[in-house]
Amino acid sequence: MQQLINFAIPETLLNRVDRFAKKTEKSRSELIREALRLYISSEQERTKQFLKIKLAAQRLNFSESAAENLIEKTRNALDINK
């Protein structure tokens, strides 16, 4: 069952959504649903990967701070927002 939600979005972003929806022949709703699914999936995968890095660091007897430093360096190298 789908739920109707309302939220505010900057006009410039809405314009981009509308242009992209038109280009891809999707409705606003379809595009936003797809974007949310992809974002959530991506964040879950990113979290899983960084947990793997942290566990590997622990197995190598890295300290907590050394593991966090490794994660931070990896994020910076990959230009990933925190």
C-alpha positions as CSV (number, residue, x, y, z in Angstrom):
1,M,0.0,0.0,0.0
2,Q,1.4,3.4,-0.9
3,Q,1.3,6.4,1.4
4,L,0.9,10.0,0.3
5,I,3.6,12.2,1.8
6,N,4.3,15.9,1.5
7,F,7.7,17.5,1.8
8,A,9.5,20.7,0.9
9,I,12.1,20.7,-1.8
10,P,14.2,23.7,-3.2
11,E,12.8,25.0,-6.5
12,T,16.1,24.4,-8.2
13,L,16.2,20.8,-7.2
14,L,12.5,20.3,-8.2
15,N,13.3,21.8,-11.6
16,R,16.1,19.3,-12.0
17,V,13.8,16.5,-11.0
18,D,11.2,17.6,-13.5
19,R,13.7,17.9,-16.3
20,F,15.1,14.4,-15.6
21,A,11.7,12.9,-15.2
22,K,10.7,14.2,-18.6
23,K,14.0,13.0,-20.1
24,T,13.5,9.5,-18.7
25,E,9.8,9.5,-19.3
26,K,9.0,8.9,-15.7
27,S,6.7,10.7,-13.3
28,R,8.1,12.8,-10.5
29,S,6.8,10.2,-8.1
30,E,8.5,7.3,-9.9
31,L,11.8,9.2,-10.1
32,I,11.8,10.1,-6.5
33,R,10.8,6.6,-5.4
34,E,13.6,5.2,-7.5
35,A,16.1,7.8,-6.2
36,L,15.2,6.9,-2.6
37,R,15.5,3.2,-3.2
38,L,18.9,3.7,-4.7
39,Y,20.1,6.1,-2.0
40,I,19.0,3.7,0.8
41,S,20.6,0.7,-0.9
42,S,23.8,2.6,-1.5
43,E,24.0,3.8,2.1
44,Q,23.3,0.3,3.4
45,E,26.1,-1.1,1.2
46,R,28.5,1.7,2.2
47,T,27.8,1.0,5.9
48,K,28.4,-2.7,5.3
49,Q,31.7,-2.1,3.5
50,F,33.0,0.2,6.2
51,L,32.0,-2.3,8.9
52,K,34.0,-4.9,7.0
53,I,37.0,-2.6,6.9
54,K,36.6,-2.0,10.6
55,L,36.5,-5.7,11.4
56,A,39.5,-6.4,9.1
57,A,41.4,-3.7,11.0
58,Q,40.5,-5.3,14.3
59,R,41.7,-8.6,13.1
60,L,45.0,-7.0,12.2
61,N,45.2,-5.6,15.7
62,F,44.6,-2.0,14.7
63,S,43.4,0.2,17.5
64,E,40.0,1.7,17.2
65,S,41.5,5.1,16.3
66,A,43.7,3.5,13.7
67,A,40.7,1.7,12.2
68,E,38.7,5.0,12.1
69,N,41.7,6.7,10.6
70,L,41.9,4.1,7.8
71,I,38.1,4.5,7.2
72,E,38.5,8.3,7.0
73,K,41.5,8.0,4.6
74,T,39.4,5.6,2.5
75,R,36.5,8.0,2.4
76,N,38.7,10.9,1.4
77,A,40.4,8.8,-1.3
78,L,37.0,7.8,-2.7
79,D,35.6,11.3,-2.1
80,I,32.7,9.9,-0.1
81,N,30.7,12.3,2.1
82,K,30.3,11.2,5.6
